[in-house]
Amino acid sequence: MRLHRLLRLGLPVLGLGLMTGLVFGWPWSRDMVEQPAVRPFEVWMPLPPEGTVPQATAWRPGPTAITPEAVEAGRQLFRTYCVVCHGPMAKGTGPVAKKLKSRPYDITGPFVAQKKDTSLYETLRGGGVVMPPYREALSPTETWAVLSYVRSLQRKGPPP
């Protein structure tokens, strides 16, 4: 009776275990390791398609002059998008800043002031470690307007 019960319960369990081992363990367990692949420098990279614009020339620099219109437009956009983290005085003390692990930069301080416009532009468009990207929210013209406002803050001090 015991042998019959053991065979009745044990054989299906043993069969299921063996099938699972075959399905998940052999020979498919090595597929990702032993797949055909191109190793680095094994094949030359193909040339880009005809008419491709190199990245260095596709990027357009912004305006060099900070106009009052651009500063005003940038101030409005700063109030919409940036104040929550950087604060109304642009010191990195906005209401959301307390919740972040890394405090936002003081925009009026020397660290941001020494950065090139292109670096700040790319940070605004692509985001930073904690800062979200604003590529979808701001057009390139609006991004330059925000940068004009930031540069005006650095020249004259905190915003009104």
Long-range contacts (C-beta under 8 A, 24 or more apart in sequence): 59-118, 60-140, 61-117, 61-118, 62-117, 62-121, 62-140, 62-143, 62-144, 62-147, 63-144, 63-148, 66-148, 66-151, 66-152, 67-148, 70-144, 70-145, 70-148, 70-149, 71-145, 71-148, 71-149, 71-152, 73-142, 73-145, 73-149, 74-145, 74-146, 74-147, 74-148, 74-149, 74-150, 74-152, 75-149, 75-159, 77-138, 77-142, 77-145, 77-146, 77-149, 78-146, 78-149, 78-150, 78-159, 81-134, 81-137, 81-138, 81-146, 82-146, 85-131, 88-159, 89-158, 89-159, 90-150, 90-153, 90-158, 90-159, 91-158, 100-130, 101-130, 102-129, 102-130, 104-130, 104-131, 107-150, 107-153, 107-154, 108-153, 108-154, 108-157, 108-158, 112-150, 112-154, 113-154, 117-147, 117-151, 120-147, 120-150, 121-147
